[in-house]
Amino acid sequence: MNGGSVWVTIGYIEHVPKAEERSPVARLEVADIRNDLLQWCLAVALQKLIAATATGITEECAGHGPVRFVPRIVGLTVDWVEQI
């Protein structure tokens, strides 16, 4: 390796197309599916971070040696106006 970054695929996210019908019920159904998918992806992506908030993790920090980190998730805001 040349010391550069390498992309590694760890999974795929299902594509949820726009509603075929233009009715409010169909659009709401697709929006709900997309929101559920987003929440699932966040839960998977943040799983280790959430566990670390309770117990902390020890990691090597350049120039400091092993350091104990106790991350906290303060808030998460998602604005998806175009789906409404």
PDB file with SEQRES, HELIX, SHEET and CRYST1 records, atoms N, CA, C and O in Angstrom:
SEQRES   1 A   84  MET ASN GLY GLY SER VAL TRP VAL THR ILE GLY TYR ILE          
SEQRES   2 A   84  GLU HIS VAL PRO LYS ALA GLU GLU ARG SER PRO VAL ALA          
SEQRES   3 A   84  ARG LEU GLU VAL ALA ASP ILE ARG ASN ASP LEU LEU GLN          
SEQRES   4 A   84  TRP CYS LEU ALA VAL ALA LEU GLN LYS LEU ILE ALA ALA          
SEQRES   5 A   84  THR ALA THR GLY ILE THR GLU GLU CYS ALA GLY HIS GLY          
SEQRES   6 A   84  PRO VAL ARG PHE VAL PRO ARG ILE VAL GLY LEU THR VAL          
SEQRES   7 A   84  ASP TRP VAL GLU GLN ILE                                      
HELIX    1 AA1 PRO A   24  ALA A   45  1                                  22    
HELIX    2 AA2 GLN A   47  THR A   55  1                                   9    
HELIX    3 AA3 VAL A   81  GLN A   83  5                                   3    
SHEET    1 AA1 2 ILE A  57  CYS A  61  0                                        
SHEET    2 AA1 2 GLY A  65  PHE A  69 -1                                        
CRYST1    1.000    1.000    1.000  90.00  90.00  90.00 P 1           1          
ATOM      1  N   MET A   1       0.839  -1.179   0.000  1.00  0.00           N  
ATOM      2  CA  MET A   1       0.000   0.000   0.000  1.00  0.00           C  
ATOM      3  C   MET A   1       0.882   1.240   0.000  1.00  0.00           C  
ATOM      4  O   MET A   1       2.019   1.208   0.471  1.00  0.00           O  
ATOM      5  N   ASN A   2       0.360   2.304  -0.519  1.00  0.00           N  
ATOM      6  CA  ASN A   2       1.105   3.543  -0.620  1.00  0.00           C  
ATOM      7  C   ASN A   2       0.785   4.512   0.522  1.00  0.00           C  
ATOM      8  O   ASN A   2       1.198   5.671   0.460  1.00  0.00           O  
ATOM      9  N   GLY A   3       0.085   4.090   1.531  1.00  0.00           N  
ATOM     10  CA  GLY A   3      -0.273   4.953   2.655  1.00  0.00           C  
ATOM     11  C   GLY A   3      -1.541   5.758   2.427  1.00  0.00           C  
ATOM     12  O   GLY A   3      -1.943   6.546   3.284  1.00  0.00           O  
ATOM     13  N   GLY A   4      -2.167   5.564   1.281  1.00  0.00           N  
ATOM     14  CA  GLY A   4      -3.400   6.290   0.981  1.00  0.00           C  
ATOM     15  C   GLY A   4      -4.615   5.586   1.551  1.00  0.00           C  
ATOM     16  O   GLY A   4      -4.510   4.501   2.123  1.00  0.00           O  
ATOM     17  N   SER A   5      -5.747   6.204   1.392  1.00  0.00           N  
ATOM     18  CA  SER A   5      -6.999   5.643   1.887  1.00  0.00           C  
ATOM     19  C   SER A   5      -7.502   4.538   0.971  1.00  0.00           C  
ATOM     20  O   SER A   5      -7.206   4.526  -0.224  1.00  0.00           O  
ATOM     21  N   VAL A   6      -8.260   3.615   1.537  1.00  0.00           N  
ATOM     22  CA  VAL A   6      -8.866   2.530   0.780  1.00  0.00           C  
ATOM     23  C   VAL A   6     -10.344   2.477   1.152  1.00  0.00           C  
ATOM     24  O   VAL A   6     -10.691   2.472   2.333  1.00  0.00           O  
ATOM     25  N   TRP A   7     -11.210   2.438   0.147  1.00  0.00           N  
ATOM     26  CA  TRP A   7     -12.648   2.322   0.397  1.00  0.00           C  
ATOM     27  C   TRP A   7     -13.011   0.847   0.547  1.00  0.00           C  
ATOM     28  O   TRP A   7     -12.592   0.015  -0.258  1.00  0.00           O  
ATOM     29  N   VAL A   8     -13.780   0.531   1.566  1.00  0.00           N  
ATOM     30  CA  VAL A   8     -14.230  -0.829   1.808  1.00  0.00           C  
ATOM     31  C   VAL A   8     -15.751  -0.804   1.935  1.00  0.00           C  
ATOM     32  O   VAL A   8     -16.295  -0.080   2.769  1.00  0.00           O  
ATOM     33  N   THR A   9     -16.428  -1.583   1.121  1.00  0.00           N  
ATOM     34  CA  THR A   9     -17.889  -1.657   1.188  1.00  0.00           C  
ATOM     35  C   THR A   9     -18.279  -2.507   2.385  1.00  0.00           C  
ATOM     36  O   THR A   9     -17.842  -3.651   2.512  1.00  0.00           O  
ATOM     37  N   ILE A  10     -19.097  -1.949   3.257  1.00  0.00           N  
ATOM     38  CA  ILE A  10     -19.541  -2.701   4.436  1.00  0.00           C  
ATOM     39  C   ILE A  10     -21.025  -3.037   4.376  1.00  0.00           C  
ATOM     40  O   ILE A  10     -21.533  -3.762   5.232  1.00  0.00           O  
ATOM     41  N   GLY A  11     -21.716  -2.521   3.379  1.00  0.00           N  
ATOM     42  CA  GLY A  11     -23.126  -2.837   3.249  1.00  0.00           C  
ATOM     43  C   GLY A  11     -23.777  -1.993   2.176  1.00  0.00           C  
ATOM     44  O   GLY A  11     -23.151  -1.103   1.599  1.00  0.00           O  
ATOM     45  N   TYR A  12     -25.012  -2.275   1.921  1.00  0.00           N  
ATOM     46  CA  TYR A  12     -25.782  -1.549   0.926  1.00  0.00           C  
ATOM     47  C   TYR A  12     -27.050  -1.023   1.568  1.00  0.00           C  
ATOM     48  O   TYR A  12     -27.633  -1.667   2.440  1.00  0.00           O  
ATOM     49  N   ILE A  13     -27.469   0.151   1.127  1.00  0.00           N  
ATOM     50  CA  ILE A  13     -28.729   0.736   1.607  1.00  0.00           C  
ATOM     51  C   ILE A  13     -29.732   0.632   0.472  1.00  0.00           C  
ATOM     52  O   ILE A  13     -29.459   1.025  -0.662  1.00  0.00           O  
ATOM     53  N   GLU A  14     -30.879   0.103   0.795  1.00  0.00           N  
ATOM     54  CA  GLU A  14     -31.940  -0.070  -0.195  1.00  0.00           C  
ATOM     55  C   GLU A  14     -32.403   1.282  -0.721  1.00  0.00           C  
ATOM     56  O   GLU A  14     -32.577   2.227   0.048  1.00  0.00           O  
ATOM     57  N   HIS A  15     -32.603   1.373  -2.033  1.00  0.00           N  
ATOM     58  CA  HIS A  15     -33.144   2.595  -2.639  1.00  0.00           C  
ATOM     59  C   HIS A  15     -34.660   2.556  -2.521  1.00  0.00           C  
ATOM     60  O   HIS A  15     -35.288   1.556  -2.868  1.00  0.00           O  
ATOM     61  N   VAL A  16     -35.239   3.627  -2.039  1.00  0.00           N  
ATOM     62  CA  VAL A  16     -36.695   3.729  -1.939  1.00  0.00           C  
ATOM     63  C   VAL A  16     -37.125   4.792  -2.944  1.00  0.00           C  
ATOM     64  O   VAL A  16     -36.903   5.982  -2.720  1.00  0.00           O  
ATOM     65  N   PRO A  17     -37.741   4.371  -4.054  1.00  0.00           N  
ATOM     66  CA  PRO A  17     -38.135   5.335  -5.084  1.00  0.00           C  
ATOM     67  C   PRO A  17     -39.300   6.210  -4.631  1.00  0.00           C  
ATOM     68  O   PRO A  17     -39.971   5.912  -3.643  1.00  0.00           O  
ATOM     69  N   LYS A  18     -39.527   7.289  -5.367  1.00  0.00           N  
ATOM     70  CA  LYS A  18     -40.666   8.157  -5.084  1.00  0.00           C  
ATOM     71  C   LYS A  18     -41.959   7.378  -5.303  1.00  0.00           C  
ATOM     72  O   LYS A  18     -41.979   6.365  -6.002  1.00  0.00           O  
ATOM     73  N   ALA A  19     -43.023   7.861  -4.701  1.00  0.00           N  
ATOM     74  CA  ALA A  19     -44.330   7.206  -4.841  1.00  0.00           C  
ATOM     75  C   ALA A  19     -44.778   7.257  -6.298  1.00  0.00           C  
ATOM     76  O   ALA A  19     -44.648   8.286  -6.961  1.00  0.00           O  
ATOM     77  N   GLU A  20     -45.305   6.141  -6.789  1.00  0.00           N  
ATOM     78  CA  GLU A  20     -45.802   6.111  -8.163  1.00  0.00           C  
ATOM     79  C   GLU A  20     -47.071   6.939  -8.294  1.00  0.00           C  
ATOM     80  O   GLU A  20     -47.296   7.601  -9.307  1.00  0.00           O  
ATOM     81  N   GLU A  21     -47.892   6.893  -7.262  1.00  0.00           N  
ATOM     82  CA  GLU A  21     -49.105   7.709  -7.246  1.00  0.00           C  
ATOM     83  C   GLU A  21     -48.777   9.051  -6.613  1.00  0.00           C  
ATOM     84  O   GLU A  21     -47.854   9.139  -5.803  1.00  0.00           O  
ATOM     85  N   ARG A  22     -49.501  10.079  -6.960  1.00  0.00           N  
ATOM     86  CA  ARG A  22     -49.269  11.408  -6.409  1.00  0.00           C  
ATOM     87  C   ARG A  22     -50.210  11.723  -5.245  1.00  0.00           C  
ATOM     88  O   ARG A  22     -50.290  12.872  -4.809  1.00  0.00           O  
ATOM     89  N   SER A  23     -50.910  10.729  -4.748  1.00  0.00           N  
ATOM     90  CA  SER A  23     -51.841  10.968  -3.652  1.00  0.00           C  
ATOM     91  C   SER A  23     -51.069  11.207  -2.351  1.00  0.00           C  
ATOM     92  O   SER A  23     -49.960  10.701  -2.181  1.00  0.00           O  
ATOM     93  N   PRO A  24     -51.659  11.977  -1.441  1.00  0.00           N  
ATOM     94  CA  PRO A  24     -51.005  12.226  -0.149  1.00  0.00           C  
ATOM     95  C   PRO A  24     -50.737  10.940   0.627  1.00  0.00           C  
ATOM     96  O   PRO A  24     -49.725  10.837   1.321  1.00  0.00           O  
ATOM     97  N   VAL A  25     -51.632   9.961   0.516  1.00  0.00           N  
ATOM     98  CA  VAL A  25     -51.453   8.697   1.239  1.00  0.00           C  
ATOM     99  C   VAL A  25     -50.230   7.947   0.698  1.00  0.00           C  
ATOM    100  O   VAL A  25     -49.431   7.429   1.478  1.00  0.00           O  
ATOM    101  N   ALA A  26     -50.079   7.887  -0.618  1.00  0.00           N  
ATOM    102  CA  ALA A  26     -48.934   7.196  -1.218  1.00  0.00           C  
ATOM    103  C   ALA A  26     -47.630   7.907  -0.867  1.00  0.00           C  
ATOM    104  O   ALA A  26     -46.629   7.258  -0.565  1.00  0.00           O  
ATOM    105  N   ARG A  27     -47.640   9.238  -0.907  1.00  0.00           N  
ATOM    106  CA  ARG A  27     -46.435   9.999  -0.567  1.00  0.00           C  
ATOM    107  C   ARG A  27     -46.065   9.818   0.899  1.00  0.00           C  
ATOM    108  O   ARG A  27     -44.885   9.713   1.233  1.00  0.00           O  
ATOM    109  N   LEU A  28     -47.061   9.780   1.774  1.00  0.00           N  
ATOM    110  CA  LEU A  28     -46.812   9.575   3.196  1.00  0.00           C  
ATOM    111  C   LEU A  28     -46.247   8.179   3.447  1.00  0.00           C  
ATOM    112  O   LEU A  28     -45.357   8.013   4.281  1.00  0.00           O  
ATOM    113  N   GLU A  29     -46.755   7.180   2.734  1.00  0.00           N  
ATOM    114  CA  GLU A  29     -46.256   5.810   2.882  1.00  0.00           C  
ATOM    115  C   GLU A  29     -44.778   5.719   2.506  1.00  0.00           C  
ATOM    116  O   GLU A  29     -43.994   5.099   3.224  1.00  0.00           O  
ATOM    117  N   VAL A  30     -44.395   6.331   1.387  1.00  0.00           N  
ATOM    118  CA  VAL A  30     -42.993   6.325   0.959  1.00  0.00           C  
ATOM    119  C   VAL A  30     -42.137   7.102   1.960  1.00  0.00           C  
ATOM    120  O   VAL A  30     -41.027   6.679   2.282  1.00  0.00           O  
ATOM    121  N   ALA A  31     -42.643   8.235   2.453  1.00  0.00           N  
ATOM    122  CA  ALA A  31     -41.898   9.025   3.444  1.00  0.00           C  
ATOM    123  C   ALA A  31     -41.667   8.213   4.714  1.00  0.00           C  
ATOM    124  O   ALA A  31     -40.588   8.277   5.303  1.00  0.00           O  
ATOM    125  N   ASP A  32     -42.672   7.453   5.138  1.00  0.00           N  
ATOM    126  CA  ASP A  32     -42.523   6.605   6.325  1.00  0.00           C  
ATOM    127  C   ASP A  32     -41.465   5.522   6.108  1.00  0.00           C  
ATOM    128  O   ASP A  32     -40.663   5.246   7.001  1.00  0.00           O  
ATOM    129  N   ILE A  33     -41.464   4.910   4.924  1.00  0.00           N  
ATOM    130  CA  ILE A  33     -40.463   3.875   4.614  1.00  0.00           C  
ATOM    131  C   ILE A  33     -39.062   4.487   4.640  1.00  0.00           C  
ATOM    132  O   ILE A  33     -38.134   3.901   5.199  1.00  0.00           O  
ATOM    133  N   ARG A  34     -38.912   5.672   4.031  1.00  0.00           N  
ATOM    134  CA  ARG A  34     -37.602   6.333   4.015  1.00  0.00           C  
ATOM    135  C   ARG A  34     -37.160   6.719   5.429  1.00  0.00           C  
ATOM    136  O   ARG A  34     -35.987   6.569   5.772  1.00  0.00           O  
ATOM    137  N   ASN A  35     -38.077   7.208   6.237  1.00  0.00           N  
ATOM    138  CA  ASN A  35     -37.737   7.569   7.615  1.00  0.00           C  
ATOM    139  C   ASN A  35     -37.324   6.347   8.424  1.00  0.00           C  
ATOM    140  O   ASN A  35     -36.366   6.405   9.196  1.00  0.00           O  
ATOM    141  N   ASP A  36     -38.048   5.233   8.250  1.00  0.00           N  
ATOM    142  CA  ASP A  36     -37.682   3.989   8.939  1.00  0.00           C  
ATOM    143  C   ASP A  36     -36.286   3.534   8.528  1.00  0.00           C  
ATOM    144  O   ASP A  36     -35.490   3.114   9.367  1.00  0.00           O  
ATOM    145  N   LEU A  37     -35.993   3.621   7.232  1.00  0.00           N  
ATOM    146  CA  LEU A  37     -34.677   3.225   6.727  1.00  0.00           C  
ATOM    147  C   LEU A  37     -33.593   4.128   7.308  1.00  0.00           C  
ATOM    148  O   LEU A  37     -32.531   3.645   7.700  1.00  0.00           O  
ATOM    149  N   LEU A  38     -33.851   5.428   7.367  1.00  0.00           N  
ATOM    150  CA  LEU A  38     -32.885   6.358   7.945  1.00  0.00           C  
ATOM    151  C   LEU A  38     -32.627   6.023   9.413  1.00  0.00           C  
ATOM    152  O   LEU A  38     -31.474   5.985   9.842  1.00  0.00           O  
ATOM    153  N   GLN A  39     -33.677   5.782  10.183  1.00  0.00           N  
ATOM    154  CA  GLN A  39     -33.511   5.460  11.593  1.00  0.00           C  
ATOM    155  C   GLN A  39     -32.726   4.163  11.780  1.00  0.00           C  
ATOM    156  O   GLN A  39     -31.902   4.062  12.689  1.00  0.00           O  
ATOM    157  N   TRP A  40     -32.976   3.178  10.929  1.00  0.00           N  
ATOM    158  CA  TRP A  40     -32.242   1.908  11.005  1.00  0.00           C  
ATOM    159  C   TRP A  40     -30.767   2.125  10.704  1.00  0.00           C  
ATOM    160  O   TRP A  40     -29.904   1.601  11.408  1.00  0.00           O  
ATOM    161  N   CYS A  41     -30.471   2.906   9.648  1.00  0.00           N  
ATOM    162  CA  CYS A  41     -29.075   3.187   9.286  1.00  0.00           C  
ATOM    163  C   CYS A  41     -28.363   3.926  10.413  1.00  0.00           C  
ATOM    164  O   CYS A  41     -27.213   3.615  10.721  1.00  0.00           O  
ATOM    165  N   LEU A  42     -29.024   4.893  11.027  1.00  0.00           N  
ATOM    166  CA  LEU A  42     -28.426   5.619  12.147  1.00  0.00           C  
ATOM    167  C   LEU A  42     -28.157   4.686  13.320  1.00  0.00           C  
ATOM    168  O   LEU A  42     -27.104   4.769  13.952  1.00  0.00           O  
ATOM    169  N   ALA A  43     -29.099   3.803  13.611  1.00  0.00           N  
ATOM    170  CA  ALA A  43     -28.923   2.873  14.731  1.00  0.00           C  
ATOM    171  C   ALA A  43     -27.717   1.972  14.500  1.00  0.00           C  
ATOM    172  O   ALA A  43     -26.931   1.741  15.420  1.00  0.00           O  
ATOM    173  N   VAL A  44     -27.563   1.462  13.286  1.00  0.00           N  
ATOM    174  CA  VAL A  44     -26.432   0.593  12.974  1.00  0.00           C  
ATOM    175  C   VAL A  44     -25.125   1.383  13.009  1.00  0.00           C  
ATOM    176  O   VAL A  44     -24.138   0.931  13.590  1.00  0.00           O  
ATOM    177  N   ALA A  45     -25.122   2.567  12.384  1.00  0.00           N  
ATOM    178  CA  ALA A  45     -23.901   3.364  12.302  1.00  0.00           C  
ATOM    179  C   ALA A  45     -23.439   3.857  13.671  1.00  0.00           C  
ATOM    180  O   ALA A  45     -22.239   3.988  13.912  1.00  0.00           O  
ATOM    181  N   LEU A  46     -24.378   4.128  14.558  1.00  0.00           N  
ATOM    182  CA  LEU A  46     -24.034   4.702  15.863  1.00  0.00           C  
ATOM    183  C   LEU A  46     -23.965   3.668  16.986  1.00  0.00           C  
ATOM    184  O   LEU A  46     -23.773   4.033  18.146  1.00  0.00           O  
ATOM    185  N   GLN A  47     -24.118   2.390  16.659  1.00  0.00           N  
ATOM    186  CA  GLN A  47     -24.181   1.335  17.675  1.00  0.00           C  
ATOM    187  C   GLN A  47     -22.968   1.361  18.611  1.00  0.00           C  
ATOM    188  O   GLN A  47     -23.138   1.341  19.830  1.00  0.00           O  
ATOM    189  N   LYS A  48     -21.754   1.404  18.066  1.00  0.00           N  
ATOM    190  CA  LYS A  48     -20.552   1.409  18.905  1.00  0.00           C  
ATOM    191  C   LYS A  48     -20.421   2.712  19.684  1.00  0.00           C  
ATOM    192  O   LYS A  48     -19.977   2.713  20.832  1.00  0.00           O  
ATOM    193  N   LEU A  49     -20.807   3.817  19.059  1.00  0.00           N  
ATOM    194  CA  LEU A  49     -20.744   5.103  19.745  1.00  0.00           C  
ATOM    195  C   LEU A  49     -21.702   5.125  20.933  1.00  0.00           C  
ATOM    196  O   LEU A  49     -21.357   5.634  22.000  1.00  0.00           O  
ATOM    197  N   ILE A  50     -22.889   4.582  20.753  1.00  0.00           N  
ATOM    198  CA  ILE A  50     -23.873   4.538  21.836  1.00  0.00           C  
ATOM    199  C   ILE A  50     -23.358   3.686  22.990  1.00  0.00           C  
ATOM    200  O   ILE A  50     -23.510   4.061  24.153  1.00  0.00           O  
ATOM    201  N   ALA A  51     -22.751   2.541  22.679  1.00  0.00           N  
ATOM    202  CA  ALA A  51     -22.176   1.697  23.729  1.00  0.00           C  
ATOM    203  C   ALA A  51     -21.045   2.422  24.446  1.00  0.00           C  
ATOM    204  O   ALA A  51     -20.908   2.307  25.664  1.00  0.00           O  
ATOM    205  N   ALA A  52     -20.232   3.168  23.698  1.00  0.00           N  
ATOM    206  CA  ALA A  52     -19.103   3.886  24.297  1.00  0.00           C  
ATOM    207  C   ALA A  52     -19.562   5.004  25.224  1.00  0.00           C  
ATOM    208  O   ALA A  52     -18.825   5.382  26.135  1.00  0.00           O  
ATOM    209  N   THR A  53     -20.759   5.543  25.015  1.00  0.00           N  
ATOM    210  CA  THR A  53     -21.245   6.610  25.891  1.00  0.00           C  
ATOM    211  C   THR A  53     -21.498   6.089  27.299  1.00  0.00           C  
ATOM    212  O   THR A  53     -21.452   6.856  28.261  1.00  0.00           O  
ATOM    213  N   ALA A  54     -21.760   4.809  27.427  1.00  0.00           N  
ATOM    214  CA  ALA A  54     -22.028   4.226  28.742  1.00  0.00           C  
ATOM    215  C   ALA A  54     -20.744   3.798  29.455  1.00  0.00           C  
ATOM    216  O   ALA A  54     -20.614   3.969  30.667  1.00  0.00           O  
ATOM    217  N   THR A  55     -19.796   3.238  28.695  1.00  0.00           N  
ATOM    218  CA  THR A  55     -18.609   2.657  29.327  1.00  0.00           C  
ATOM    219  C   THR A  55     -17.315   3.362  28.979  1.00  0.00           C  
ATOM    220  O   THR A  55     -16.323   3.208  29.693  1.00  0.00           O  
ATOM    221  N   GLY A  56     -17.296   4.140  27.892  1.00  0.00           N  
ATOM    222  CA  GLY A  56     -16.071   4.763  27.426  1.00  0.00           C  
ATOM    223  C   GLY A  56     -15.225   3.768  26.655  1.00  0.00           C  
ATOM    224  O   GLY A  56     -15.458   2.561  26.729  1.00  0.00           O  
ATOM    225  N   ILE A  57     -14.249   4.264  25.919  1.00  0.00           N  
ATOM    226  CA  ILE A  57     -13.330   3.412  25.170  1.00  0.00           C  
ATOM    227  C   ILE A  57     -11.915   3.984  25.314  1.00  0.00           C  
ATOM    228  O   ILE A  57     -11.736   5.194  25.455  1.00  0.00           O  
ATOM    229  N   THR A  58     -10.932   3.115  25.278  1.00  0.00           N  
ATOM    230  CA  THR A  58      -9.544   3.544  25.328  1.00  0.00           C  
ATOM    231  C   THR A  58      -8.949   3.381  23.940  1.00  0.00           C  
ATOM    232  O   THR A  58      -9.005   2.297  23.360  1.00  0.00           O  
ATOM    233  N   GLU A  59      -8.381   4.456  23.408  1.00  0.00           N  
ATOM    234  CA  GLU A  59      -7.774   4.447  22.081  1.00  0.00           C  
ATOM    235  C   GLU A  59      -6.415   5.127  22.145  1.00  0.00           C  
ATOM    236  O   GLU A  59      -6.170   5.982  22.996  1.00  0.00           O  
ATOM    237  N   GLU A  60      -5.536   4.729  21.228  1.00  0.00           N  
ATOM    238  CA  GLU A  60      -4.240   5.392  21.102  1.00  0.00           C  
ATOM    239  C   GLU A  60      -4.446   6.763  20.473  1.00  0.00           C  
ATOM    240  O   GLU A  60      -5.144   6.891  19.467  1.00  0.00           O  
ATOM    241  N   CYS A  61      -3.846   7.775  21.059  1.00  0.00           N  
ATOM    242  CA  CYS A  61      -3.937   9.128  20.546  1.00  0.00           C  
ATOM    243  C   CYS A  61      -2.509   9.606  20.277  1.00  0.00           C  
ATOM    244  O   CYS A  61      -1.676   9.633  21.183  1.00  0.00           O  
ATOM    245  N   ALA A  62      -2.234   9.980  19.032  1.00  0.00           N  
ATOM    246  CA  ALA A  62      -0.873  10.364  18.628  1.00  0.00           C  
ATOM    247  C   ALA A  62      -0.291  11.408  19.575  1.00  0.00           C  
ATOM    248  O   ALA A  62      -0.891  12.457  19.808  1.00  0.00           O  
ATOM    249  N   GLY A  63       0.864  11.109  20.104  1.00  0.00           N  
ATOM    250  CA  GLY A  63       1.549  12.033  20.983  1.00  0.00           C  
ATOM    251  C   GLY A  63       1.107  11.984  22.434  1.00  0.00           C  
ATOM    252  O   GLY A  63       1.698  12.652  23.282  1.00  0.00           O  
ATOM    253  N   HIS A  64       0.067  11.195  22.734  1.00  0.00           N  
ATOM    254  CA  HIS A  64      -0.463  11.142  24.102  1.00  0.00           C  
ATOM    255  C   HIS A  64      -0.545   9.729  24.653  1.00  0.00           C  
ATOM    256  O   HIS A  64      -0.756   9.548  25.853  1.00  0.00           O  
ATOM    257  N   GLY A  65      -0.384   8.730  23.806  1.00  0.00           N  
ATOM    258  CA  GLY A  65      -0.523   7.347  24.256  1.00  0.00           C  
ATOM    259  C   GLY A  65      -1.986   6.972  24.393  1.00  0.00           C  
ATOM    260  O   GLY A  65      -2.842   7.576  23.747  1.00  0.00           O  
ATOM    261  N   PRO A  66      -2.291   5.970  25.235  1.00  0.00           N  
ATOM    262  CA  PRO A  66      -3.682   5.551  25.397  1.00  0.00           C  
ATOM    263  C   PRO A  66      -4.490   6.631  26.134  1.00  0.00           C  
ATOM    264  O   PRO A  66      -4.070   7.146  27.170  1.00  0.00           O  
ATOM    265  N   VAL A  67      -5.647   6.954  25.572  1.00  0.00           N  
ATOM    266  CA  VAL A  67      -6.527   7.979  26.150  1.00  0.00           C  
ATOM    267  C   VAL A  67      -7.925   7.393  26.284  1.00  0.00           C  
ATOM    268  O   VAL A  67      -8.398   6.696  25.386  1.00  0.00           O  
ATOM    269  N   ARG A  68      -8.580   7.672  27.393  1.00  0.00           N  
ATOM    270  CA  ARG A  68      -9.954   7.201  27.628  1.00  0.00           C  
ATOM    271  C   ARG A  68     -10.927   8.229  27.065  1.00  0.00           C  
ATOM    272  O   ARG A  68     -10.907   9.395  27.460  1.00  0.00           O  
ATOM    273  N   PHE A  69     -11.783   7.787  26.136  1.00  0.00           N  
ATOM    274  CA  PHE A  69     -12.799   8.649  25.537  1.00  0.00           C  
ATOM    275  C   PHE A  69     -14.170   8.209  26.024  1.00  0.00           C  
ATOM    276  O   PHE A  69     -14.476   7.017  26.059  1.00  0.00           O  
ATOM    277  N   VAL A  70     -14.987   9.177  26.396  1.00  0.00           N  
ATOM    278  CA  VAL A  70     -16.373   8.896  26.761  1.00  0.00           C  
ATOM    279  C   VAL A  70     -17.241   9.860  25.944  1.00  0.00           C  
ATOM    280  O   VAL A  70     -17.608  10.935  26.419  1.00  0.00           O  
ATOM    281  N   PRO A  71     -17.564   9.455  24.696  1.00  0.00           N  
ATOM    282  CA  PRO A  71     -18.327  10.354  23.817  1.00  0.00           C  
ATOM    283  C   PRO A  71     -19.774  10.491  24.272  1.00  0.00           C  
ATOM    284  O   PRO A  71     -20.331   9.595  24.906  1.00  0.00           O  
ATOM    285  N   ARG A  72     -20.356  11.604  23.942  1.00  0.00           N  
ATOM    286  CA  ARG A  72     -21.766  11.837  24.244  1.00  0.00           C  
ATOM    287  C   ARG A  72     -22.469  12.329  22.986  1.00  0.00           C  
ATOM    288  O   ARG A  72     -21.952  13.190  22.274  1.00  0.00           O  
ATOM    289  N   ILE A  73     -23.630  11.787  22.719  1.00  0.00           N  
ATOM    290  CA  ILE A  73     -24.457  12.279  21.613  1.00  0.00           C  
ATOM    291  C   ILE A  73     -25.370  13.332  22.211  1.00  0.00           C  
ATOM    292  O   ILE A  73     -26.221  13.026  23.046  1.00  0.00           O  
ATOM    293  N   VAL A  74     -25.192  14.567  21.785  1.00  0.00           N  
ATOM    294  CA  VAL A  74     -25.963  15.668  22.353  1.00  0.00           C  
ATOM    295  C   VAL A  74     -27.299  15.819  21.654  1.00  0.00           C  
ATOM    296  O   VAL A  74     -28.327  15.998  22.307  1.00  0.00           O  
ATOM    297  N   GLY A  75     -27.292  15.750  20.343  1.00  0.00           N  
ATOM    298  CA  GLY A  75     -28.548  15.889  19.614  1.00  0.00           C  
ATOM    299  C   GLY A  75     -28.352  15.582  18.149  1.00  0.00           C  
ATOM    300  O   GLY A  75     -27.237  15.654  17.633  1.00  0.00           O  
ATOM    301  N   LEU A  76     -29.415  15.245  17.492  1.00  0.00           N  
ATOM    302  CA  LEU A  76     -29.375  14.935  16.075  1.00  0.00           C  
ATOM    303  C   LEU A  76     -30.614  15.555  15.445  1.00  0.00           C  
ATOM    304  O   LEU A  76     -31.742  15.276  15.853  1.00  0.00           O  
ATOM    305  N   THR A  77     -30.391  16.390  14.457  1.00  0.00           N  
ATOM    306  CA  THR A  77     -31.506  17.029  13.767  1.00  0.00           C  
ATOM    307  C   THR A  77     -31.429  16.676  12.297  1.00  0.00           C  
ATOM    308  O   THR A  77     -30.381  16.821  11.668  1.00  0.00           O  
ATOM    309  N   VAL A  78     -32.533  16.215  11.753  1.00  0.00           N  
ATOM    310  CA  VAL A  78     -32.586  15.866  10.343  1.00  0.00           C  
ATOM    311  C   VAL A  78     -33.707  16.677   9.712  1.00  0.00           C  
ATOM    312  O   VAL A  78     -34.845  16.664  10.181  1.00  0.00           O  
ATOM    313  N   ASP A  79     -33.365  17.377   8.650  1.00  0.00           N  
ATOM    314  CA  ASP A  79     -34.357  18.188   7.951  1.00  0.00           C  
ATOM    315  C   ASP A  79     -34.549  17.586   6.561  1.00  0.00           C  
ATOM    316  O   ASP A  79     -33.640  17.619   5.732  1.00  0.00           O  
ATOM    317  N   TRP A  80     -35.706  17.050   6.319  1.00  0.00           N  
ATOM    318  CA  TRP A  80     -35.988  16.373   5.059  1.00  0.00           C  
ATOM    319  C   TRP A  80     -37.272  16.937   4.464  1.00  0.00           C  
ATOM    320  O   TRP A  80     -38.212  16.205   4.155  1.00  0.00           O  
ATOM    321  N   VAL A  81     -37.283  18.267   4.312  1.00  0.00           N  
ATOM    322  CA  VAL A  81     -38.490  18.973   3.891  1.00  0.00           C  
ATOM    323  C   VAL A  81     -39.002  18.506   2.539  1.00  0.00           C  
ATOM    324  O   VAL A  81     -40.213  18.437   2.325  1.00  0.00           O  
ATOM    325  N   GLU A  82     -38.092  18.183   1.621  1.00  0.00           N  
ATOM    326  CA  GLU A  82     -38.524  17.820   0.273  1.00  0.00           C  
ATOM    327  C   GLU A  82     -39.366  16.556   0.222  1.00  0.00           C  
ATOM    328  O   GLU A  82     -40.006  16.292  -0.796  1.00  0.00           O  
ATOM    329  N   GLN A  83     -39.384  15.770   1.286  1.00  0.00           N  
ATOM    330  CA  GLN A  83     -40.166  14.537   1.296  1.00  0.00           C  
ATOM    331  C   GLN A  83     -41.600  14.752   1.755  1.00  0.00           C  
ATOM    332  O   GLN A  83     -42.415  13.833   1.678  1.00  0.00           O  
ATOM    333  N   ILE A  84     -41.915  15.937   2.225  1.00  0.00           N  
ATOM    334  CA  ILE A  84     -43.280  16.200   2.751  1.00  0.00           C  
ATOM    335  C   ILE A  84     -44.177  16.672   1.647  1.00  0.00           C  
ATOM    336  O   ILE A  84     -45.354  16.944   1.881  1.00  0.00           O  
TER     337      ILE A  84                                                      
END                                                                             
